[in-house]
């Protein structure tokens, strides 16, 4: 009741024809907005 586009997070949503709205939600939509980065840290060993 009173909901609009109540979709699961796993369901990709696509725009309509030439509306300018691309694919959003879902795994592939998330990958479009992410970038892999590396972090290098010096870790001190704990003496046992």
N, CA, C and O atoms as CSV, one atom per row, in Angstrom:
chain,resi,resn,atom,element,x,y,z
A,1,UNK,N,N,0.845,-1.178,0.000
A,1,UNK,CA,C,0.000,0.000,0.000
A,1,UNK,C,C,0.888,1.238,0.000
A,1,UNK,O,O,1.864,1.308,0.747
A,2,UNK,N,N,0.555,2.193,-0.821
A,2,UNK,CA,C,1.275,3.460,-0.917
A,2,UNK,C,C,2.765,3.283,-1.174
A,2,UNK,O,O,3.581,3.988,-0.580
A,3,UNK,N,N,3.128,2.358,-2.045
A,3,UNK,CA,C,4.535,2.197,-2.404
A,3,UNK,C,C,4.693,2.370,-3.904
A,3,UNK,O,O,3.763,2.127,-4.674
A,4,UNK,N,N,5.864,2.786,-4.301
A,4,UNK,CA,C,6.159,2.971,-5.714
A,4,UNK,C,C,7.457,2.239,-6.029
A,4,UNK,O,O,8.468,2.452,-5.360
A,5,UNK,N,N,7.435,1.394,-7.026
A,5,UNK,CA,C,8.612,0.618,-7.416
A,5,UNK,C,C,9.222,-0.139,-6.248
A,5,UNK,O,O,10.429,-0.057,-6.018
A,6,UNK,N,N,8.417,-0.861,-5.520
A,6,UNK,CA,C,8.909,-1.654,-4.392
A,6,UNK,C,C,9.592,-2.902,-4.937
A,6,UNK,O,O,8.971,-3.956,-5.067
A,7,UNK,N,N,10.875,-2.770,-5.253
A,7,UNK,CA,C,11.634,-3.862,-5.840
A,7,UNK,C,C,12.682,-4.363,-4.860
A,7,UNK,O,O,13.126,-3.634,-3.973
A,8,UNK,N,N,13.060,-5.589,-5.032
A,8,UNK,CA,C,14.151,-6.158,-4.255
A,8,UNK,C,C,15.459,-5.505,-4.687
A,8,UNK,O,O,15.565,-5.038,-5.821
A,9,UNK,N,N,16.456,-5.464,-3.808
A,9,UNK,CA,C,17.750,-4.871,-4.145
A,9,UNK,C,C,18.475,-5.633,-5.241
A,9,UNK,O,O,19.347,-5.071,-5.903
A,10,UNK,N,N,18.135,-6.899,-5.447
A,10,UNK,CA,C,18.800,-7.707,-6.458
A,10,UNK,C,C,18.208,-7.519,-7.855
A,10,UNK,O,O,18.782,-8.006,-8.829
A,11,UNK,N,N,17.095,-6.835,-7.974
A,11,UNK,CA,C,16.427,-6.672,-9.261
A,11,UNK,C,C,16.903,-5.383,-9.924
A,11,UNK,O,O,16.664,-4.300,-9.389
A,12,UNK,N,N,17.580,-5.474,-11.095
A,12,UNK,CA,C,18.003,-4.252,-11.765
A,12,UNK,C,C,16.802,-3.487,-12.316
A,12,UNK,O,O,15.830,-4.087,-12.776
A,13,UNK,N,N,16.877,-2.179,-12.267
A,13,UNK,CA,C,15.807,-1.342,-12.796
A,13,UNK,C,C,16.344,-0.606,-14.009
A,13,UNK,O,O,17.399,0.024,-13.929
A,14,UNK,N,N,15.648,-0.673,-15.117
A,14,UNK,CA,C,16.077,0.018,-16.327
A,14,UNK,C,C,15.107,1.120,-16.688
A,14,UNK,O,O,13.912,1.034,-16.405
A,15,UNK,N,N,15.632,2.153,-17.315
A,15,UNK,CA,C,14.784,3.247,-17.761
A,15,UNK,C,C,13.893,2.806,-18.909
A,15,UNK,O,O,13.925,1.647,-19.321
A,16,UNK,N,N,13.112,3.721,-19.416
A,16,UNK,CA,C,12.171,3.404,-20.484
A,16,UNK,C,C,12.587,4.107,-21.771
A,16,UNK,O,O,12.663,5.335,-21.820
A,17,UNK,N,N,12.848,3.341,-22.783
A,17,UNK,CA,C,13.229,3.826,-24.115
A,17,UNK,C,C,14.324,4.880,-24.032
A,17,UNK,O,O,15.414,4.569,-23.551
A,18,UNK,N,N,14.091,6.102,-24.472
A,18,UNK,CA,C,15.122,7.142,-24.468
A,18,UNK,C,C,14.911,8.137,-23.336
A,18,UNK,O,O,15.082,9.341,-23.522
A,19,UNK,N,N,14.544,7.641,-22.177
A,19,UNK,CA,C,14.267,8.528,-21.048
A,19,UNK,C,C,15.534,9.108,-20.439
A,19,UNK,O,O,15.474,10.090,-19.699
A,20,UNK,N,N,16.697,8.499,-20.749
A,20,UNK,CA,C,17.947,8.969,-20.162
A,20,UNK,C,C,18.289,8.277,-18.860
A,20,UNK,O,O,19.351,8.525,-18.289
A,21,UNK,N,N,17.412,7.415,-18.381
A,21,UNK,CA,C,17.672,6.682,-17.149
A,21,UNK,C,C,18.315,5.348,-17.503
A,21,UNK,O,O,17.753,4.562,-18.266
A,22,UNK,N,N,19.494,5.098,-16.946
A,22,UNK,CA,C,20.193,3.847,-17.232
A,22,UNK,C,C,19.811,2.763,-16.240
A,22,UNK,O,O,18.839,2.897,-15.497
A,23,UNK,N,N,20.583,1.693,-16.235
A,23,UNK,CA,C,20.346,0.580,-15.315
A,23,UNK,C,C,20.835,0.947,-13.927
A,23,UNK,O,O,21.948,1.445,-13.764
A,24,UNK,N,N,20.010,0.702,-12.943
A,24,UNK,CA,C,20.367,0.987,-11.562
A,24,UNK,C,C,19.997,-0.202,-10.701
A,24,UNK,O,O,19.207,-1.053,-11.108
A,25,UNK,N,N,20.556,-0.256,-9.541
A,25,UNK,CA,C,20.332,-1.322,-8.565
A,25,UNK,C,C,20.987,-2.604,-9.049
A,25,UNK,O,O,21.493,-2.660,-10.170
A,26,UNK,N,N,20.983,-3.601,-8.239
A,26,UNK,CA,C,21.594,-4.873,-8.609
A,26,UNK,C,C,23.110,-4.805,-8.609
A,26,UNK,O,O,23.693,-3.733,-8.447
A,27,UNK,N,N,23.737,-5.940,-8.790
A,27,UNK,CA,C,25.198,-6.053,-8.734
A,27,UNK,C,C,25.880,-5.231,-9.822
A,27,UNK,O,O,26.862,-4.542,-9.545
A,28,UNK,N,N,25.381,-5.290,-11.050
A,28,UNK,CA,C,26.035,-4.592,-12.149
A,28,UNK,C,C,25.871,-3.074,-12.040
A,28,UNK,O,O,26.769,-2.328,-12.430
A,29,UNK,N,N,24.764,-2.622,-11.527
A,29,UNK,CA,C,24.578,-1.192,-11.310
A,29,UNK,C,C,25.533,-0.660,-10.263
A,29,UNK,O,O,26.055,0.446,-10.403
A,30,UNK,N,N,25.768,-1.432,-9.219
A,30,UNK,CA,C,26.709,-1.036,-8.172
A,30,UNK,C,C,28.126,-0.983,-8.722
A,30,UNK,O,O,28.881,-0.069,-8.390
A,31,UNK,N,N,28.497,-1.941,-9.551
A,31,UNK,CA,C,29.838,-1.959,-10.135
A,31,UNK,C,C,30.100,-0.736,-11.011
A,31,UNK,O,O,31.249,-0.316,-11.145
A,32,UNK,N,N,29.072,-0.165,-11.602
A,32,UNK,CA,C,29.246,1.014,-12.442
A,32,UNK,C,C,29.691,2.228,-11.635
A,32,UNK,O,O,30.285,3.152,-12.190
A,33,UNK,N,N,29.413,2.239,-10.332
A,33,UNK,CA,C,29.758,3.374,-9.484
A,33,UNK,C,C,30.937,3.089,-8.561
A,33,UNK,O,O,31.244,3.912,-7.699
A,34,UNK,N,N,31.607,1.949,-8.714
A,34,UNK,CA,C,32.709,1.600,-7.822
A,34,UNK,C,C,34.020,1.524,-8.586
A,34,UNK,O,O,34.038,1.343,-9.804
A,35,UNK,N,N,35.111,1.665,-7.853
A,35,UNK,CA,C,36.446,1.582,-8.417
A,35,UNK,C,C,37.316,0.838,-7.417
A,35,UNK,O,O,37.274,1.126,-6.220
A,36,UNK,N,N,38.101,-0.112,-7.897
A,36,UNK,CA,C,38.973,-0.890,-7.026
A,36,UNK,C,C,40.175,-0.039,-6.638
A,36,UNK,O,O,40.818,0.564,-7.498
A,37,UNK,N,N,40.479,0.008,-5.339
A,37,UNK,CA,C,41.646,0.727,-4.841
A,37,UNK,C,C,42.402,-0.182,-3.888
A,37,UNK,O,O,41.820,-1.080,-3.279
A,38,UNK,N,N,43.701,0.054,-3.762
A,38,UNK,CA,C,44.533,-0.732,-2.856
A,38,UNK,C,C,45.008,0.146,-1.713
A,38,UNK,O,O,45.275,1.334,-1.893
A,39,UNK,N,N,45.109,-0.452,-0.536
A,39,UNK,CA,C,45.638,0.232,0.639
A,39,UNK,C,C,46.793,-0.607,1.162
A,39,UNK,O,O,46.628,-1.798,1.426
A,40,UNK,N,N,47.967,0.012,1.312
A,40,UNK,CA,C,49.141,-0.697,1.811
A,40,UNK,C,C,49.479,-0.126,3.179
A,40,UNK,O,O,49.668,1.081,3.328
A,41,UNK,N,N,49.554,-0.997,4.169
A,41,UNK,CA,C,49.836,-0.572,5.542
A,41,UNK,C,C,50.959,-1.423,6.119
A,41,UNK,O,O,51.082,-2.607,5.804
A,42,UNK,N,N,51.770,-0.807,6.963
A,42,UNK,CA,C,52.797,-1.549,7.673
A,42,UNK,C,C,52.164,-2.103,8.942
A,42,UNK,O,O,51.595,-1.361,9.742
A,43,UNK,N,N,52.272,-3.423,9.115
A,43,UNK,CA,C,51.675,-4.082,10.276
A,43,UNK,C,C,52.805,-4.602,11.152
A,43,UNK,O,O,53.671,-5.347,10.693
A,44,UNK,N,N,52.787,-4.202,12.415
A,44,UNK,CA,C,53.809,-4.658,13.350
A,44,UNK,C,C,53.456,-6.050,13.851
A,44,UNK,O,O,52.306,-6.324,14.195
A,45,UNK,N,N,54.463,-6.931,13.890
A,45,UNK,CA,C,54.230,-8.278,14.401
A,45,UNK,C,C,54.162,-8.245,15.918
A,45,UNK,O,O,54.911,-7.520,16.572
A,46,UNK,N,N,53.267,-9.027,16.457
A,46,UNK,CA,C,53.124,-9.121,17.906
A,46,UNK,C,C,54.066,-10.218,18.406
A,46,UNK,O,O,54.007,-11.351,17.929
A,47,UNK,N,N,54.932,-9.887,19.363
A,47,UNK,CA,C,55.848,-10.881,19.930
A,47,UNK,C,C,55.083,-11.832,20.826
A,47,UNK,O,O,54.299,-11.399,21.671
A,48,UNK,N,N,55.307,-13.139,20.646
A,48,UNK,CA,C,54.592,-14.104,21.484
A,48,UNK,C,C,55.533,-14.974,22.282
A,48,UNK,O,O,55.085,-15.838,23.036
